[in-house]
Amino acid sequence: MSKHAVVTGAGNGLGAAVARGLGAAGYDVTGVDLRRPALEKVMDEIAGEHGVRTRSLVGDLADEAFATDLVTMAWAQAPVDGLVNAAGIYPAIPFLEIDAAAWNHVQAVNVVAPLLATQQLARLAVPAGHTPAVVNITSGAASRARPGTSHYSTSKAALVMLTKSSAIELGPAGIRVNAVAPGFFPVASEVNPISEEYAAIMAAADVLPGGARSSDIAHAVEFLLSDKARWISGAVLPVDGATSVGTTKLPQHWAGTSDWQNTQEATA
């Protein structure tokens, strides 16, 4: 029997890549997005290419009622084995120009919607004795600030702690919750467009050669949903080519040993 995954933000960008990856792995996929034509196109392509069942749920994740009910609607088709909270918005706004409405909208989509969807999944799964897995898509921005992203970085940092908190509280019921933290990768998103200048700067910071692909993140999500990760919960997996570890773009800070170090070694 096929497993059933729900993927938010599946009409474009990373969400679409994750949905395609899960379809290729044999999952039936319920995609969630605000834009019907884009979402239905992706779902039709997944069904046609991989012979799995797909369904489109169209709605605004900033709407608390929809964010709560989307899992119920998906569950009505089949019990949900995996929930991937991939939807996220990234409007670049300088700190002094962010107003409460813009701040709250980003938090609603990026943090509150994953909270509500995960809660509802647990409410349905626990009485049924079902043990689904959840993967949240956070970001390296959760721990690394940059101009214009205070609202976005805050939302992703909150999503990291939501991942850990929900893993602790849902773990006794057998529900695993993890996160994937991508670095920069080209995604051609219509919702969150990236300038060529920004892409070039971010790509220059890569440690591993060859550049990131959206399929790299999709493979990590598939692993965390699978039984191969049965003993992993509350983890945040960086899929960033080591850019969160450090950089090769800085020179060695000092060549060899200093005079003081040589003196200490001579008198040791």
N, C-alpha and C positions, 0 to 999 in steps of 0.2 A: 504494500500500500504506500502511495506517495506521501511524503511529508508536505506540510502546508506552511508557507512563510508569508508574513505580511511585511511589506517594505514601504515605508513612507518616503515621499519625495521621489517616487519611482518614474516620474515622467521625464526626467532630464538629469544630466550630470551624474554624480556619484550614485544616487539612488537608482537610476536606470542601470548603471553598471552592476550594482549589487543584485538587482532583480534578474538581470541577464545571467549573471554567474550562478545564481541559485536555480534558475530554470535549466541551465546546462547541467547542473548537478542532480536534476530530477525532481526538484521541488515544484509543487503547484504554487503559484504566486498570486497573491492579492496585492495589487499595487495601489498606492494612495497618493493623490496629488491634487492640486488646485486646478490644473489645466487639463480639461478633458481630452482634447485632440492629441496632445503630446502623450498623455498617459495611455490612451487606448492604442495608439500606434506602437508603443513599446510592448504593451501586453500582447497585442496581436502578433508581433514579431517573435516574442518568446514562445508563444503557443505554436506558431508555425514552424519554428526552427527546432524545437525540442519535444514537441508532442505532449506537453504538460498542460494542465488546466490553468487558466488565468482569469482574473476578475479585476475590474477597475472600480475603485471607490473614489469619487470626486468630492472634495470638500476642503474647507479652510482649517488648517490645524490651529490657527489662532482662535477658532471657535471651540470653546471648552466642551460643548455638547458633542460636536463631531469628533474631537480628539478622544473623548471617552467612548463613544459608540462605535468607532471604526472597527475595533476588535470584535465587538458583539456581532456586527454585520458580517465580518469575515468568518467568525466562528459558526455562524448559521449555515455556511457552506460546508465547513469541515473544521474539526478542532485545530487550533493553531499550534504548530510545533516550534515556530521561530518568529520573533518580532524584531525587525531591524528599524530602529529610529534613525533614519538617514536624512530626513528633511532638515534643512537649516537655511537661514537667510543671513546675508552678510552685506548689509548696506554700509558702505564706508562713510562714516560721519565723524568729523573732528570732535574732540571731547567737548569743547565749549559750545558746540552747535547741537548736541543731542538734547532733545526734549523728552519729557516723560512718556509721551505717546510712542515715540520711536524706540525708546528703551524697552518699554513694556511689550511692544510688538515682537521684538527680537526674543525676549525672554519667553513669551507665550509660545512661539513656534519652536524654539531651540531647547527649552527646558520643560515648560509646563506640559506641552503635548506629549513628550516621552513619559513624563510622570503619569499622566492620566491614562495613556494607552497601556502602560505596564501594570498599573493598578487593576485595570479592567481585565487584562489577560489573567492576572493572578486570581481575581474573583471568579472567573469562569473555570480556570484550570484546577484549582485546589479541590473544589467539591467533586470534580470529575476524576480525580486521581491522576491528572495529566501533568507532565513535567516538561513544559516548554523551556526554551532558552531565549534570552534577550541580548541583542547587541546594540549598543548606542554608538553613534558616530560622533566622537568628540574631535579634538584638533590639537595640534601642537601649540595653537594660540592660547590654549588653556593655561599654559605656564610661561608663555613668551609674549609680552605685550608688543604692539607696534602701532604706529599712528592710525587713527581712524577706526580702531576696533575695540574700544573699551567695552561697549555693549556686547559685542560678539565674543570677545575673549572671556568676559565675565560669565556669559551664558555657557560657554564650553567648560569653564572651570566648575561651574555649578553642576553640569552634566556628569563630570567625573565623580563628584561626591555623591550625586544621585545614583550613579552606577554602584558605588561601593555600599551606600546605605541600603539600597534595595537588595543587593546581593546578600547582605547580612540578614535582613528581615524575611526574605523569600527563600533563602537557602534551606531552612528546615523542611520546606514543602517540596524540595527537589528542583526548584526553579533557579537556574543559573543566570546571572546578569554580568555581562562584560562590556568592554568598550574597545573600539579601535580608534587610534589617534593618528590620522594621516598627516604627513607633511604636505608640501606643495606638490601638486601634480596637475597636468593640463586636463581639464574636464569639459571645456566648451559649454559651460552652463549659461543658459539664457537668463536665469534668475540671478546668478551671482557672477557677472562678467568680470574678467581680469584683463587688465591692459597688457600689451606686449612688453612694455617696459618693466612692469612688475614681474611678469613671468620670467623675463631674462635675468633679473636680479635674484629671484628665488632659485632658479635653476643653477645659477652660478655657485650657490651655497651647497649644492649636493656633495655628499661625501662619496657615495657609490657612483660609479659611472653608468651611463646608459639612460638615465632619466626614469622617473616614476610613471606608471600606467595605472589607470583606474582599476584594471583587473587585479593589480597587486592588493588593493584594498578589498576587492570582492572576494579574493581567495582567503584573506584573513577572516572575513566575516563568515564565510562558509565553514572554515575550520572551527571557529568558536561556537557555531550553532550545532556542530556535529558531535557525535558520541566520542570522537577522538579527544574532545576537550571536556570530557565528563567530570574531571576533577579540577577544572579551572572556573573560578567565579570571583567577581570583584576585581578582576584584572583590567588594566588599561594597556593594550598592546600597541606600541608605536610602530607604524608602518611608514617610515620616513627616510629610509636610506641612511640612518645614523645622524641626521642633521640635529636631532635633539640631544645627541651625545656631545657634539662639539663641531669644530670646523677645521678644514685644512687650509683655509684662506688667510690665516694669520701666520706671520713668520715665527721662527723659534725665538723665544724671548731673550735667550742668552746663549751664546756659543761656548760650550765647555763649562769650566768651573771658574768662579770668581777668585780674586786674590784672597779674600777672607776665607773662602772654602779651602783653598790650597794651604793657607796658614794653619787652619784647624787640622787638616789631614797630616801636616808635617809634625805637629805637636802631639798627635794622638798616640 
